[in-house]
């Protein structure tokens, strides 16, 4: 299997790309949408504020992060977007964000958590800011780990207490499957499994699935559905950012972006390559 997530629309067709629409109610092409994705980056944490690289580390939402989630829940309620299923990573910040949104929507929904939706594991870089990482490992190596799909940061040793095999959240996972660091390609492979198991069958059945995740994993998903990987870098730049996608025939369509980034995201999807953001922290 390749390192790219493969989105398989109904009838086995290849996704035709993403088009920009103004509102949830708009229809960008003929036919009935077969499913809806509400993609949400978790709310802000203290690590985001400190510019620490988070990866699989587990900081809780800050007070600002809770407000981010509550605000998004209110926007979804006013737009009439009510998820039928909720999937999150195993990170507390994603689970907490989903819980606050569900509370704001005033609906009874279970949260399905899966390690397949975790952020990219950044190994020994976790807990460092960019300046410290560059000081320890050198600017060029840090740049390579960020930009090359097959480049992997230094692994956490198996005996390191920060390694996920020592974390009770993953006691149901084969320890041999838990990474001490990941390349983008390895994260994409993991994410593809999560897509096939947790989300694809639901959206093919017409469900509205809210996925609460992380900057780089959600960008990987959007890049695949959009068939414009570089432009996915315009999405989820800030904690609490969101995008709503709906399937129309064989294409996934952006039907609503977070109003804080709507113009930029729509323009990026239409205008070709987008810059890699140097300030991402998750």
C-alpha positions, 0 to 999 in steps of 0.5 A: 500500500502506498503512503498516500491516503486513498479516498474511494467514492461510491461506485469506485470512481476516482475523486475529481477534486474540490470546488469552492462553494459559498454555503452549506446549502449550495450545490456545486454539481448535479446529483445528491450528496452521499455524505458530509465531512466536518473536519475540525482541528482541535482547540488551542492548548498551552503548547500551541501558545508556547510554539512547542511541537506537540505530535503525540504529546497530550496537553489539554485544551486551554480556556481559549481552546474551549472557547474555540470549540464552543464557538464552532459548535454554535456556528454548526448549530446555526448552519443546521449542520448536525453530525450523526457520527463523531471520530477523534484521535486519542489525544485529549485535546481532540476528544475535549474539543469534540465533547464541547462541540457536542454539548453546544449542539445539544445532541446525544452522540458517542465519540469514537476514538482511534489512534489512526487519527493521531497527529504525526509522531514527531519523535524527539522533536516533541516538546521543542520549539523550532529554534531549539530543534534547529539548535540541537539538530541543525536547520537543514535537518529540521527543514528536511523532516518537515518537507520530505514525505519520507524523512523521519525525525529521531525516534523516541527510544523504546524505553523512553517513558514518552513512547506511546507503548507506555501510555495507557491510552494505547493499551488496546494497540499492538505495541509493535505498531506504535511509532516512536517517530513518523515520516509524513508518508508513514502518517498517511499510511496510518491515516488511510487505515483510519479512513477505511475503517472509521469514516469511509463506510459512514459517508458512503452511506450518507452520514455526516461525520465530524472528524476532530483531529490535528493540523498535519493529519487533516491536511493529508486528508484534504490533500487527498480528497482535493487532489491538490496536496500543496494547497492543503497547507492553507488549511487548519493553520490555527487551532479550531479551524474547520472545513465542511466537505460534501460528496457530489457524485464523484467529487468532494466539494468544499461547502463551507470553510471556517469564516476566519480563513474562508477567502484564503482557503478558497483562493488557495484551492483554485490558484495552485501551489501554496506555501508551506507554513513555517509556523505550524504547531500541533 
